[in-house]
Amino acid sequence: MDINNKDKTMISFTDSKLLYEGRESLLSEVEIRRLLGTNCDKINSFIQLYLTYDGVFFPMQAMMFRHTFYPVAKGDWDKIEIGFFLKFDDIIKNRKPKLQNDSEMDYLVKTHIPFADDGCGNDIWIEISTGVIKVFYHEYSIEEGLIEIAPSFEDFCSSLENWTLK
């Protein structure tokens, strides 16, 4: 599925005060899709970002809030921190983890793409078939630690802001 001209607008971080540094991408759409092994159109905006930037660093750390998109009960995860978007080579490496007969992790890696990190080793993933964004807290089982945080890559990117003590 090719990205058409309408999709070629860069997914933007809409908070004009958000500080970020993107590495220039030399990747093509064909190369990205080949390396990811997918043709799904639910991740077009994700691919568009990687056509523009090969990773993004947030010098002040970025954050977003789940309650922007989902009901959050007291004690649930709400504030999600983002330190950086992975370089594309690191995405490919992270999708080939050293598995120890862990069928849940194997399924996660086959159906999701890790693309960001919170700075503490917890990954942000995009589900290939739906485009839904999730965080995985590695201290927990997949059942407890995999949490939906945004309905789409566009929503996720537009909800990012500079980290504060909110």
N, C-alpha and C positions, 0 to 999 in steps of 0.2 A: 504494500500500500504506500504509494508515494505521498509525500507532503506537498499539497498544492500551494499555489501562490497565496491564498488566503491564510494558510498555516505558517507562512514564512516569516510572519511578524514574531520577533523574539518574545518569548514569555518574559514578562517583566516583573520585577520586584516593585510593587506599586508604592511602597513607602519611600518617598523621595529622600528621606534621611537615612535609609538603610545603607550602611557601608559594606561594600563587597569588592573583591578583586577577582576577575575572571581571567583564566588562561586562554589565549586564543586557540581555537580548535582548528585542526587540519583534517578532521574526519569528514567523510562523506556519508550521506544517508545510507547508501548501499552497504558501506563498510560497517556502520553501526548496526544495522539490522542483521547483517551476516554474523557478526561477532556475538550478538545477543541471541541469534537463532529465532527471531520472531518477525512477523509481518503484521502484527496486531495494530489497528489504528487507534486503540485506546491509549497508546503511549506516544502519539505524535508530538505532543507538546514537550514531553521529556526528551525525545530525539531532537526536537528543534533547539532546545537549550544546548545539547551537546554538539550541534552543528555550529553554534556560536562560541561556546566556551567548553574547554576541556577541563572542567573542574572550576569551582568557585570557592574562595576563601572569605570568611566573614571576620574581619579584624577585631570587631567588638563582640563577636558571637551574635548569632541571630536567635530569635525565638518566635513561637507562634502559640496560640491557645486553641485547644481542642473545642472549647465551648463555643467557638466561632461557628462550628459546623455540627456539633453533636451535643446532646445533653450530657453533662458531667455531674455525677453525684459527689457529695462531700467525701474526700479521701481518695477519689479517682485521680489519675494523671490528667493534668490540664495544661500546664506550661511545658512546652516541648522546646528544647534547645537544639540549635544546629550550629556546629563549628565550621563545617565545610561540606561542599559537594565533592565527591570523589573524582579523581581523574579517571578517564574512561578505562585505561589499562588496569587500574585498581578495581573497577567494577567487575571486569572480566576475571581478575584473580579472586575476588571475593565470592564470585558465583561458583568457584571450583574449590570449596573448602575441603579440608581433610576430614572426611566423615568417619565416625566410629559406629557404623551400623545404626545411624539415627534416621529412621524413615521420615519423621516429622521435619527435621532440618533439610533432608534431601528434597522433600516435597516443597518446602518453602523456597529453596534455591531454584527449583525448576519452574515455579509459578510466579516468582517475584524477582525484582532486580534491586539490589542495594545501591543507593546512589548518594547518600549523605551520612554523616556521623555527627553525634552530639558533642564530640570532644572527649567523651569518656568511654568510647568503644561500643556504644549502642547505635545500631544502624537504622537508617530511615530507608524504607523499601517502597517500591511501586508494584502493585499487583498487575501483571501483564494483561490479563483478560478484562479487567475492569478499570484500570487506571487509579484505583483507590490507593492512598498513601497511608503507610503504617510505620510505626516505630517498633523495634524489637529490643526489649531490655534483656540483655544476655544473662543477667543474674537469675532469671526466671525460666520456667519451661515455656515452650512456644505457646501453649494454651493460655498461660497467665501473662506472658511478656509481650505478645504480639497484639498491638492496639491500633485501631483505625484512628487517624488524626486529621485527615482531610479527604473529601470525596474525589478530588482530582489533583493532578500536578499543577494546573493553573491556579486552583484555589489555594493550594499549599504555598506556591511562590508568592501569590498576592497577599497572603496573610503574614509573611515574614516581616519582622521589625527588629531593630537593634535590641540587644539584651539589656534589660533593666531589672531592678529588684522588685518588680510588680508582684 
